[in-house]
Amino acid sequence: MTDPLPLTRRRDPDRTDCWQIYLADIHVGTIARSIGNPNAAPQWQWQCGFYPGSRPGEQRGGTAATFDQARADFELAWRAFSARRTGADYQAWRDQRDWTARKYGLIDRGENVQVR
C-alpha cells in the first residue's frame, strides 16, 4: 500500500530528546536519544512499525551515531514495512486504539469491563 500521507514527527511530551513518528493518526515509530551511559556510542535509537496491524517480527529498530542517520535508517525501514501494509492493517491499529480508549473510559466511570 502506498502511503497516502507523509510521515510527521511530534516531540514526545515527556522527553525533549524523543520524537514520535506518525502517519496521519497512527503512531508508526520513534526516534530517541539513547538513555544510559552518555559516553557510549551510538547515541540514537529508532523503532519502526506498529501492532496490531503487523505480525510478530515485522517491526524493525536500530541505533545510529547521529539523529540524521537514525532518521535515514528509520525512513528506509518504513518504506519496507509500509510496502507490506494494507488498509486493513491500519484499521486494526485504529480499532485497537479506539477499544482501549473505550475500555479505560468504562474503568474510569467504575463500570465493569468485559475483555474481548
HELIX and SHEET records of a PDB file:
HELIX    1   1 PHE A   67  ALA A   83  1                                  17    
HELIX    2   2 GLY A   87  ASP A  108  1                                  22    
SHEET    1   A 5 LEU A   7  ARG A  11  0                                        
SHEET    2   A 5 CYS A  18  LEU A  23 -1                                        
SHEET    3   A 5 ILE A  26  ARG A  33 -1                                        
SHEET    4   A 5 TRP A  44  CYS A  48 -1                                        
SHEET    5   A 5 ARG A  60  ALA A  64 -1                                        
END                                                                             
